[in-house]
Amino acid sequence: MGRTVTGYHGGLYEDLVLMADGQFDNRERGKSRWLGQGLYFFEHNMDMALYYARGRASSGGGKTPGVLKAEIDLTACFDVTTQAWQEIVREAYQIYLDECLRDNIEVVDQKALEVLHGQVRAGYHGIWKSYGKNSLDYSMIERAIVLAREQRGLTFDTVRGAFIEWGPLYTSSWLYAGAHVAVAVRNPPERLSKMQAFEVS
């Protein structure tokens, strides 16, 4: 095992108990999110996991919120916070644009990151249920991972990226209250260890 970080995933407690026992639901990993497929964790940030756990529980009919804590092995990590992997994503996007032009296909529409009522929103299309549907980013990460395998013979089990959310700490600040680093674990059973699920209030 190489570099490891502690990650926190917020959700419904009963689901997290199963995950801690090694039972993972592929539906959760297949959603179109900005770091591609995988089970998403907040790196060293339990507060964000708690926030999402409570939100999921309240929208799930009053079910019990919970947090899954795990050690994440980043040995095979596509780290989008580094310039080398950012360039692969840019290259994947350019190839995609060329393909769309060649085949007369419409480019995937994704709402850009924007500030709405003083808070950053991604994927906002006018209704909150569309929040976070980052189909273009999802597709480009998936393409970049294929490109890295084809060009460099590399495979990845995790994807790591930084994200700005919520509002600035004060007027004109570049520091954001909801800023965090996320890790998408593409193969949870292989890259997670020391898993522990617990209830939160």
GUKEVO-69243 format. One record per residue: y, z negated, x of N, C-alpha, C in turn; residue in one letter. Coordinates in steps of 0.001 Angstrom, whole numbers, padded with zeros to 6 digits. Example, Ala and Ser with C-alpha at 12.3 -4.5 7.8 and 13.67 -1.06 7.14 Angstrom:
% residues 2
n_v,n_w,n_u,ca_v,ca_w,ca_u,c_v,c_w,c_u,code
-005690,-007800,013190,-004500,-007800,012300,-003300,-007800,013200,a
-002250,-007080,012850,-001060,-007140,013670,000030,-007870,012900,s
//
This chain:
% residues 201
n_v,n_w,n_u,ca_v,ca_w,ca_u,c_v,c_w,c_u,code
-001193,000000,000847,000000,000000,000000,001247,000000,000885,m
002207,000866,000560,003431,000952,001350,004512,000064,000789,g
005689,000646,000571,006800,-000120,000027,006528,-000470,-001435,r
006793,-001710,-001807,006634,-002126,-003201,007921,-002754,-003705,t
008146,-002627,-005008,009279,-003282,-005666,008745,-003972,-006911,v
009476,-004960,-007380,009126,-005622,-008633,009831,-004905,-009775,t
009062,-004522,-010786,009633,-003823,-011926,009367,-004559,-013215,g
010228,-004327,-014213,010121,-004963,-015513,010213,-003900,-016601,y
009248,-003917,-017520,009222,-002977,-018643,009344,-003766,-019935,h
010336,-003444,-020752,010542,-004141,-022015,009884,-003421,-023163,g
009238,-004157,-024033,008575,-003551,-025178,008089,-004590,-026157,g
007056,-004251,-026908,006462,-005185,-027856,005354,-005961,-027151,l
005367,-007259,-027332,004460,-008127,-026583,003001,-007729,-026724,y
002570,-007405,-027940,001151,-007082,-028147,000737,-005829,-027369,e
001655,-004866,-027216,001362,-003664,-026429,001306,-003996,-024935,d
002190,-004863,-024506,002270,-005203,-023088,001056,-005995,-022617,l
000487,-006798,-023512,-000734,-007534,-023165,-001846,-006548,-022811,v
-001951,-005465,-023579,-002953,-004437,-023307,-002677,-003754,-021971,l
-001407,-003474,-021706,-001044,-002841,-020438,-001406,-003741,-019254,m
-001125,-005025,-019387,-001438,-005968,-018311,-002938,-006012,-018044,a
-003713,-005614,-019062,-005173,-005572,-018940,-005661,-004187,-018504,d
-004692,-003302,-018178,-005056,-001974,-017682,-005216,-000912,-018737,g
-004816,-001206,-019982,-004930,-000238,-021069,-003546,000349,-021367,q
-003370,001620,-021013,-002068,002254,-021152,-002106,003352,-022195,f
-001051,003432,-022994,-000931,004415,-024062,-000220,005650,-023503,d
-000900,006781,-023499,-000313,007998,-022943,000889,008501,-023727,n
001012,008100,-024989,002169,008534,-025786,003465,007991,-025182,r
003418,006771,-024660,004608,006165,-024063,005034,006916,-022811,e
004068,007422,-022072,004370,008099,-020816,004792,009548,-021009,r
004583,010116,-022191,004847,011530,-022390,006195,011859,-022998,g
007052,010882,-023222,008339,011129,-023850,009296,011837,-022882,k
010212,012642,-023456,011166,013398,-022635,012310,012507,-022181,s
012119,011875,-021052,013158,011014,-020492,013609,011569,-019155,r
014696,011041,-018666,015403,011667,-017542,014656,011673,-016216,w
013674,010838,-015992,012922,010840,-014740,011528,011452,-014906,l
011335,012228,-015955,010044,012853,-016166,009068,011917,-016852,g
007811,012324,-016858,006803,011529,-017548,006512,010245,-016785,q
006069,009243,-017501,005720,007979,-016861,006083,006781,-017714,g
005601,005643,-017287,005954,004374,-017903,007145,003825,-017132,l
008246,003542,-017823,009505,003225,-017159,009675,001723,-016912,y
010135,001413,-015706,010414,000039,-015307,011832,-000057,-014756,f
012452,-001213,-014960,013725,-001520,-014317,013417,-002236,-013009,f
013923,-001680,-011921,013641,-002246,-010609,014445,-003522,-010387,e
013746,-004631,-010146,014379,-005931,-009866,015432,-006298,-010909,h
015186,-005981,-012174,016217,-006191,-013195,015563,-006564,-014532,n
015238,-007830,-014673,014602,-008279,-015902,015583,-008282,-017075,m
016865,-008473,-016815,017853,-008506,-017897,017848,-007215,-018713,d
017754,-006052,-018027,017724,-004779,-018750,016433,-004641,-019549,m
015336,-005108,-018987,014062,-005065,-019714,014130,-005930,-020967,a
014756,-007091,-020851,014932,-007979,-022005,015763,-007301,-023089,l
016814,-006618,-022679,017693,-005919,-023621,016897,-004884,-024423,y
016103,-004080,-023715,015327,-003046,-024395,014187,-003639,-025210,y
013599,-004711,-024725,012516,-005361,-025478,013029,-005867,-026821,a
014171,-006512,-026812,014741,-007044,-028055,015121,-005916,-029013,r
015641,-004818,-028462,015991,-003672,-029293,014770,-003051,-029948,g
013691,-002906,-029187,012468,-002327,-029742,011853,-003241,-030797,r
011908,-004531,-030536,011320,-005480,-031491,012105,-005491,-032799,a
013423,-005439,-032720,014235,-005483,-033933,014071,-004215,-034755,s
013840,-003069,-034085,013641,-001824,-034829,012177,-001638,-035223,s
011312,-002538,-034776,009890,-002431,-035078,009427,-003405,-036126,g
010321,-003787,-037017,009941,-004658,-038124,009792,-006114,-037747,g
010600,-006561,-036807,010580,-007979,-036446,009387,-008399,-035608,g
008800,-007469,-034860,007682,-007810,-033985,008174,-008599,-032774,k
007254,-009165,-032028,007606,-010028,-030900,007973,-009206,-029670,t
009187,-009413,-029125,009550,-008702,-027900,008823,-009299,-026699,p
008635,-008479,-025696,007971,-008950,-024487,008397,-008151,-023278,g
008025,-008631,-022114,008317,-007957,-020850,007050,-007902,-020016,v
006803,-006744,-019435,005706,-006581,-018497,006290,-006585,-017094,l
005869,-007531,-016286,006301,-007617,-014892,005178,-007062,-014018,k
005536,-006243,-013020,004512,-005654,-012160,005085,-005330,-010791,a
004213,-005293,-009816,004566,-004778,-008500,004272,-003282,-008513,e
005256,-002477,-008099,005124,-001024,-008122,005029,-000504,-006691,i
003981,000234,-006417,003778,000855,-005108,004565,002164,-005056,d
005554,002235,-004160,006400,003423,-004037,005993,004312,-002866,l
004742,004215,-002428,004283,005030,-001305,004470,006521,-001580,t
004101,006959,-002775,004228,008370,-003153,005321,008501,-004198,a
006574,008299,-003781,007708,008241,-004718,008654,009419,-004526,c
008961,010100,-005625,010003,011124,-005650,011305,010391,-005949,f
012065,010084,-004919,013242,009216,-005043,014504,010058,-005196,d
015017,010135,-006416,016178,010973,-006704,017484,010336,-006216,v
017415,009151,-005621,018610,008568,-005003,018792,009082,-003577,t
017842,009872,-003076,017942,010403,-001714,018270,011887,-001748,t
019020,012332,-000747,019526,013704,-000735,018406,014740,-000665,q
017356,014457,000082,016277,015432,000236,015661,015797,-001106,a
015403,014796,-001944,014784,015076,-003240,015796,015598,-004238,w
017056,015242,-004090,018098,015821,-004938,018161,017330,-004738,q
018009,017771,-003487,018044,019202,-003191,016871,019932,-003842,e
015698,019297,-003874,014540,019905,-004533,014811,020065,-006030,i
015459,019058,-006642,015792,019150,-008072,016785,020283,-008309,v
017796,020390,-007440,018764,021489,-007573,018070,022847,-007445,r
017158,022949,-006499,016428,024208,-006311,015578,024532,-007543,e
014926,023524,-008091,014121,023725,-009297,014995,024213,-010444,a
016205,023656,-010546,017125,024065,-011614,017568,025508,-011431,y
017859,025909,-010197,018292,027285,-009950,017173,028273,-010267,q
015947,027919,-009897,014803,028769,-010236,014671,028892,-011754,i
014861,027768,-012436,014788,027757,-013907,015852,028670,-014513,y
017093,028590,-014020,018166,029449,-014529,017845,030921,-014298,l
017310,031225,-013122,016945,032611,-012810,015862,033114,-013763,d
014891,032243,-014075,013819,032615,-015005,014372,032856,-016411,e
015294,031992,-016835,015894,032151,-018170,016660,033470,-018265,c
017400,033796,-017205,018164,035040,-017182,017225,036245,-017184,l
016198,036177,-016348,015238,037282,-016244,014490,037522,-017553,r
014078,036431,-018201,013249,036541,-019409,014038,036417,-020704,d
015380,036361,-020576,016264,036256,-021743,015902,035047,-022616,n
015740,033899,-021937,015400,032646,-022617,016623,031735,-022587,i
016857,031046,-023693,017999,030136,-023776,017742,028873,-022954,e
018732,028457,-022182,018622,027247,-021368,018553,026028,-022290,v
017709,025070,-021937,017564,023844,-022731,018906,023144,-022850,v
019269,022776,-024074,020535,022091,-024329,020361,020590,-024153,d
021200,020012,-023331,021197,018563,-023146,022634,018073,-023094,q
022943,017080,-023907,024291,016523,-023913,024574,015873,-022572,k
025725,016157,-022010,026089,015581,-020715,026409,014099,-020848,a
026330,013393,-019741,026750,012000,-019710,028222,011939,-020090,l
028588,011033,-020982,029975,010937,-021416,030322,009493,-021746,e
031601,009230,-021832,032072,007910,-022238,032459,007986,-023710,v
031854,007132,-024521,032119,007096,-025959,032504,005675,-026334,l
033712,005497,-026841,034221,004173,-027203,034110,003199,-026024,h
034415,003705,-024830,034423,002851,-023643,033065,002609,-023015,g
032014,003255,-023547,030684,003062,-022986,030051,004405,-022634,q
029263,004406,-021572,028579,005621,-021148,027400,005875,-022061,v
027263,007117,-022482,026132,007512,-023297,025557,008810,-022730,r
024249,008900,-022686,023574,010129,-022262,022709,010604,-023415,a
022745,011896,-023681,021935,012445,-024752,022496,012172,-026124,g
023755,011753,-026216,024352,011425,-027512,024726,012701,-028256,y
024168,012900,-029441,024444,014102,-030230,025070,013773,-031578,h
025677,012609,-031699,026345,012270,-032944,025606,011224,-033754,g
024314,011073,-033518,023548,010028,-034183,022755,009280,-033126,i
022645,007974,-033259,022067,007144,-032205,020592,007415,-031951,w
019865,007928,-032961,018442,008174,-032709,018228,009314,-031714,k
019273,010114,-031449,019174,011175,-030447,019533,010675,-029048,s
019946,009435,-028947,020340,008878,-027651,019168,008912,-026670,y
019444,009367,-025466,018438,009315,-024421,017426,010441,-024430,g
017651,011489,-025246,016719,012610,-025230,017155,013601,-024154,k
016705,013351,-022956,017157,014111,-021794,016146,015214,-021449,n
015993,016170,-022354,014957,017192,-022206,015133,018043,-020959,s
016380,018369,-020601,016620,019197,-019424,016259,018431,-018149,l
016734,017198,-018040,016408,016391,-016853,014903,016202,-016729,d
014260,015919,-017853,012808,015749,-017859,012121,016986,-017276,y
012524,018148,-017785,011912,019395,-017355,012171,019678,-015882,s
013389,019378,-015405,013716,019666,-014007,012976,018732,-013045,m
012796,017474,-013432,012009,016566,-012591,010564,017047,-012507,i
010016,017436,-013655,008642,017932,-013657,008517,019195,-012803,e
009491,020089,-012890,009480,021305,-012084,009657,020982,-010597,r
010530,020034,-010290,010778,019663,-008894,009523,019074,-008251,a
008787,018304,-009010,007550,017716,-008491,006528,018809,-008189,i
006441,019815,-009058,005554,020957,-008803,006028,021722,-007569,v
007343,021916,-007463,007928,022643,-006333,007644,021924,-005013,l
007786,020600,-005010,007514,019821,-003802,006045,019927,-003397,a
005173,019989,-004391,003747,020145,-004095,003470,021527,-003511,r
004104,022552,-004093,003865,023921,-003631,004468,024170,-002251,e
005676,023646,-002019,006372,023910,-000764,005938,022993,000379,q
005632,021723,000051,005389,020734,001100,004028,020059,001020,r
003267,020403,000007,001947,019807,-000140,001974,018336,-000512,g
003055,017891,-001188,003226,016483,-001534,002929,016244,-003012,l
002339,015107,-003299,002135,014695,-004683,002828,013348,-004891,t
003250,013094,-006125,004019,011898,-006421,003436,011147,-007605,f
003388,009825,-007480,002913,008957,-008551,004050,008197,-009220,d
005222,008190,-008581,006385,007500,-009149,007636,008348,-008923,t
008628,008144,-009799,009942,008770,-009651,010973,007664,-009787,v
011933,007651,-008883,012932,006572,-008851,014328,007177,-008933,r
015202,006592,-009777,016559,007093,-009905,017528,006021,-010347,g
018813,006239,-010061,019875,005313,-010460,020555,005854,-011713,a
021003,004942,-012565,021560,005350,-013848,022766,004481,-014202,f
023807,005119,-014726,025003,004419,-015184,024926,004284,-016699,i
025182,003098,-017200,025112,002872,-018642,026157,001828,-019038,e
026403,001726,-020321,027355,000782,-020895,028765,001057,-020388,w
029569,000014,-020201,030975,000222,-019872,031360,-000323,-018511,g
032544,000089,-018010,033018,-000416,-016720,033284,-001918,-016783,p
033167,-002577,-015644,033393,-004021,-015592,034845,-004376,-015904,l
035739,-003463,-015641,037161,-003634,-015963,037799,-002259,-015934,y
039023,-002134,-016403,039716,-000852,-016492,039735,-000144,-015144,t
039353,001130,-015148,039333,002003,-013979,038260,001640,-012949,s
037386,000715,-013288,036339,000329,-012339,035243,001389,-012280,s
034652,001555,-011092,033483,002407,-010928,032205,001579,-011020,w
032336,000309,-011286,031204,-000598,-011429,030897,-000742,-012918,l
029642,-000528,-013295,029265,-000527,-014706,028288,-001652,-015035,y
028513,-002255,-016185,027727,-003415,-016590,026244,-003082,-016732,a
025927,-001885,-017200,024525,-001546,-017429,023900,-000686,-016348,g
024560,-000565,-015190,024001,000255,-014114,022668,-000337,-013656,a
021704,000541,-013389,020400,000044,-012972,019615,001121,-012228,h
018579,000688,-011542,017626,001604,-010916,016349,001555,-011740,v
015849,002727,-012104,014622,002811,-012894,013535,003491,-012075,a
012296,003136,-012377,011140,003770,-011756,010199,004218,-012866,v
009889,005517,-012878,008903,006047,-013816,007565,006094,-013088,a
006600,005346,-013591,005279,005284,-012970,004374,006273,-013690,v
004045,007350,-013000,003293,008445,-013602,001812,008095,-013760,r
001287,007293,-012870,-000122,006886,-012903,-000199,005365,-012838,n
000098,004698,-013966,000179,003229,-013941,-001025,002499,-013352,p
-002245,002868,-013704,-003359,002073,-013160,-003432,002106,-011640,p
-002958,003218,-011044,-003077,003384,-009597,-001923,002757,-008829,e
-000772,002668,-009420,000421,002243,-008678,000991,000897,-009108,r
000357,000222,-010060,000821,-001078,-010510,-000171,-002160,-010117,l
000359,-003308,-009738,-000496,-004459,-009434,000211,-005730,-009888,s
-000520,-006812,-009902,000027,-008138,-010292,000752,-008076,-011631,k
000166,-007385,-012597,000803,-007229,-013913,000707,-008503,-014730,m
001796,-008824,-015380,001853,-010041,-016210,002757,-009753,-017409,q
002219,-009984,-018604,003006,-009801,-019831,003387,-011158,-020381,a
004634,-011260,-020837,005059,-012527,-021445,006025,-012276,-022583,f
006004,-013186,-023548,006882,-013114,-024700,008299,-013519,-024318,e
009251,-012943,-025034,010647,-013346,-024855,011230,-013616,-026233,v
012286,-014361,-026274,012900,-014677,-027578,014133,-013802,-027792,s
//
